[in-house]
């Protein structure tokens, strides 16, 4: 099975379905010119990327078709370049002149494509840059526009879709930007018919709130009566989508004007936020608040003086925490086996305004901003070299004022209900605008007293 393939295997045979096939490409390197094309393969155990080079391109490009099942062998297995490979496997296959591929009869036990779907509401707390799979309905499809890419000065097609799913309290929505040829992946009639799409390999961004972007490696599946059987959860979702009341507007909007971080937020003081969460009846509901507050304390350790540094090692592929099994070698329980890893922040900070104080959590992007753009690697090195230097970093970052956007909710942990406040966006305050807002508030208050 695909999941058992490792770079240490010399002889192997895989029976798999081709779930995605990409166009031929020409390239030039120190050895001259070449050509390649890649496919994604899947079986009941997992998925893997395979790339054909040289003579194997001529032999197999026209013979390999998406959806068909083949026997693959005589390829080289190596560690995947996780920066470009969006499959879940930690390895990838390369085929050259001696590749062997034979078509075999269809096997209903092999899925048409493998997805690991994320709910739209969950994207609010995921790290920017994560690559995700989405199952959603198209609420709106905008027209195709053309923009000029600054780095290349070339024109590129762009199209925005509004996606909706049934997550959160009563549905959630997010904007997806399609780029290049992906804008014409389906006909205009299909885009305007509000279809259900299963999309693999979208990149999570932070433009105008949270948003999604298509990549060159992204793949799309139109979910209908024919395809829903091969996609886990698709039949139930399509039934919900087609029978929903279109007048019901999803409550959680991750994209939109002024939603920096993850959706619209009401301006509140800390005491208001605490009271709001404590009086919330349903634990699955969350509130988004914007506030101006000082950072009064940043613990240098998680779990007290003897705890761990406010960092963790994350898999470059899935962004989940990994275990260091040897120097420079890391094991990821999600991806399986050895993976590449990088340090990321996971901070706790105490913030305060004139009404109350509160401990909040910050993940890597927000924590890096709070730490004055210092990376987790810089802090780890400072802790190793000079304790005073690392303590100085924390002291310098504290006692500053920021404009926060905070997601607040109640959750149950070890049978205890507790409050959780997570910073989803942080930026320097615009003091001119803040002063004007305060002036207007004072004038409104004086007007009420006179009235």
MOMO-V991687 format. One record per run of one state. SS is the DSSP state (alpha for helix, beta for strand, coil for the rest). FROM is the first residue (numbers start at 1). LEN is the number of residues. If there is no record, write none. Layout:
ss: [SS	SS]
from: [FROM	FROM]
len: [LEN	LEN]
//
This chain:
ss: [coil	alpha	coil	beta	coil	beta	coil	beta	coil	beta	coil	alpha	coil	beta	coil	beta	coil	beta	coil	beta	coil	beta	coil	alpha	coil	beta	coil	beta	coil	beta	coil	beta	alpha	coil	alpha	coil	beta	coil	beta	coil	beta	coil	alpha	coil	alpha	coil	beta	coil	beta	coil	beta	coil	alpha	coil	beta	coil	beta	coil	beta	coil	beta	coil	beta	coil	beta	coil	beta	coil	beta	coil	beta	coil	beta	alpha	coil	alpha	coil	alpha	coil	beta	coil	beta	coil	alpha	coil]
from: [1	2	5	13	22	25	30	32	43	47	54	55	61	69	74	76	80	91	96	100	105	117	118	120	126	131	142	145	150	154	166	172	180	185	188	192	196	206	209	210	211	224	228	231	234	244	252	254	255	256	266	268	270	279	286	299	301	303	308	310	311	316	321	322	323	327	329	332	338	340	341	353	357	364	371	376	386	387	398	401	414	416	428	431	451]
len: [1	3	8	9	3	5	2	11	4	7	1	6	8	5	2	4	11	5	4	5	12	1	2	6	5	11	3	5	4	12	6	8	5	3	4	4	10	3	1	1	13	4	3	3	10	8	2	1	1	10	2	2	9	7	13	2	2	5	2	1	5	5	1	1	4	2	3	6	2	1	12	4	7	7	5	10	1	11	3	13	2	12	3	20	1]
//
